[in-house]
């Protein structure tokens, strides 16, 4: 599990499929961590699920 003060990723694997359960906020301060976790997962498995259910997208208007 990766944890940032505003963003976290819990990784699990089942029958060859890797699931990333994302939670928190994706914004400029967490985007690099998000990208790193996604790239690492993609290099480990061809079957990937990204669960964005607990993610808040930050927008500045």
Buried (B, 14 or more C-beta within 10 A) or exposed (E): EBEBEBBBBBBEEEEEEBBBBBBBBBBEEBEEBBEEBBEBBEEEBEEEEBBEEEBEEBEEE
